[in-house]
Amino acid sequence: MPAKTKKLPVSIEEVINPAAYADAASKGAEHVIETTKVTLNFAAKQNAEIIAAIKKALKGTPLAELPILDLTAQAVERYVAVQNGLLDLTLEQFNAVINAMQAAGTDMDKAKAEFSSVLQSSVDRASVAQNSVIDYAAEQTKAGIDAVKAQPGVAGTEAEEFVDNIQRGFDTVVAAQKDLLGLAAEPLKAAASA
């Protein structure tokens, strides 16, 4: 009895289904990002519980009035919110690249246009996210300095002058950082529009 012969696949698409792989990769990225978000949110919740316990333990003492605990809680909450936003951005950009590659197929001009669009969007969103982090750091620094200046015996002293100098220095660093981000984004924007 002659052995049956099977037709061998003629293309890689018949052996490996790129669409199925892209879908699996996207779902995998979603799972990783969701797990990371759960971990971040758990850490924020745990931080809030620890701060509440510290406040309770310090109740009735002069240390209970210091704003550092509230500033710490706000900083952690903001950090988690920024990280969650960046994770969402990462997933969105990952899916956009996969979709662009699938849509382009073998049309290289279309692939270039799709990738340029995704790159431009990534640069814009990353710039907004970085500026948000910088602005938040500036707000937290100002809040901390204002809290120090509000302490009894600080007004009109060298301590007040010292924290004012810190604020001016930090403001200079923030302005320089924003300028550097703008300069760093220019070549990427140029590349995306090319």
SVG drawing of the C-alpha trace seen along z (x, -y; Angstrom):
<svg xmlns="http://www.w3.org/2000/svg" viewBox="-6 -88 27 90">
<polyline fill="none" stroke="black" stroke-width="0.4" points="0.0,0.0 1.6,-3.3 2.2,-5.9 0.0,-9.0 1.9,-12.1 1.0,-15.4 1.3,-18.7 3.9,-20.8 3.0,-24.4 4.1,-26.9 4.3,-30.0 5.2,-31.0 1.7,-32.2 0.5,-28.7 3.0,-27.5 2.8,-30.4 -0.3,-32.5 1.0,-36.0 -2.4,-37.3 -2.9,-34.7 0.6,-35.5 -0.1,-39.2 -3.4,-38.5 -1.6,-36.3 1.2,-38.8 -1.3,-41.6 -3.3,-39.5 0.0,-38.6 1.0,-42.3 -2.4,-43.1 -2.1,-40.4 1.4,-41.6 0.2,-45.2 -2.9,-44.4 -0.8,-42.3 1.6,-45.2 -1.3,-47.6 -2.7,-45.3 0.7,-45.2 1.1,-49.0 -2.4,-49.6 -1.8,-47.1 1.4,-48.9 -0.5,-52.2 -3.1,-50.7 -0.5,-49.3 1.3,-52.6 -2.0,-54.4 -2.6,-51.8 1.0,-52.3 0.6,-56.1 -2.7,-55.8 -1.1,-53.6 1.8,-56.0 -0.6,-58.9 -2.6,-56.9 0.5,-56.1 1.6,-59.8 -1.8,-61.2 -1.5,-63.7 2.2,-64.4 3.7,-67.4 4.9,-65.1 1.3,-64.3 1.0,-67.8 3.9,-67.6 2.7,-67.5 5.4,-65.0 3.1,-62.0 0.4,-63.6 3.0,-64.7 4.4,-61.1 0.9,-59.6 0.2,-62.1 3.5,-61.4 2.9,-57.6 -0.6,-58.0 0.6,-60.3 3.5,-57.9 1.1,-55.0 -1.3,-57.1 1.6,-58.1 2.9,-54.6 -0.6,-53.3 -0.9,-55.9 2.4,-54.9 1.4,-51.3 -1.7,-52.1 0.4,-54.1 2.8,-51.2 0.0,-48.8 -1.7,-51.3 1.6,-51.8 2.3,-48.1 -1.1,-47.4 -0.7,-50.3 2.6,-48.9 1.1,-45.5 -1.9,-46.9 0.3,-49.1 2.4,-46.1 -0.7,-44.0 -2.4,-46.7 0.7,-47.4 1.3,-43.8 3.9,-44.0 3.2,-47.6 6.4,-49.3 5.2,-52.9 2.0,-52.2 4.1,-50.5 6.4,-53.6 3.4,-55.9 1.7,-53.8 4.9,-53.5 5.5,-57.3 2.1,-58.0 2.6,-55.6 6.0,-57.1 4.6,-60.7 1.9,-59.7 4.4,-58.0 6.6,-61.0 3.7,-63.4 2.3,-61.2 5.7,-60.5 6.4,-64.2 3.1,-64.9 3.8,-62.2 7.3,-63.4 6.1,-67.0 3.4,-65.7 6.0,-64.0 8.1,-67.2 5.2,-69.4 4.2,-67.0 7.7,-67.0 7.7,-70.8 4.3,-70.9 5.6,-68.5 8.8,-70.4 6.8,-73.7 4.4,-72.0 7.3,-70.7 9.1,-74.1 5.8,-75.9 5.3,-73.4 8.8,-74.1 8.2,-77.9 4.9,-77.5 6.7,-76.1 6.9,-78.4 10.2,-80.3 11.1,-79.9 9.8,-83.2 12.6,-85.8 15.4,-83.4 18.3,-81.9 16.2,-78.7 13.5,-80.6 16.2,-82.0 17.7,-78.6 14.5,-76.9 13.8,-79.9 17.1,-79.2 16.3,-75.5 13.0,-76.5 14.7,-78.8 17.3,-76.2 14.6,-73.6 12.6,-75.9 15.7,-76.4 16.2,-72.6 12.6,-72.1 12.8,-74.7 16.0,-73.2 14.5,-69.7 11.5,-70.9 13.8,-72.5 15.8,-69.3 12.7,-67.3 11.6,-69.6 15.0,-69.4 15.1,-65.6 11.7,-65.3 12.5,-67.4 14.6,-64.8 12.0,-62.1 9.3,-64.3 11.3,-65.1 12.0,-61.4 8.3,-60.6 7.3,-63.2 10.0,-62.1"/>
</svg>
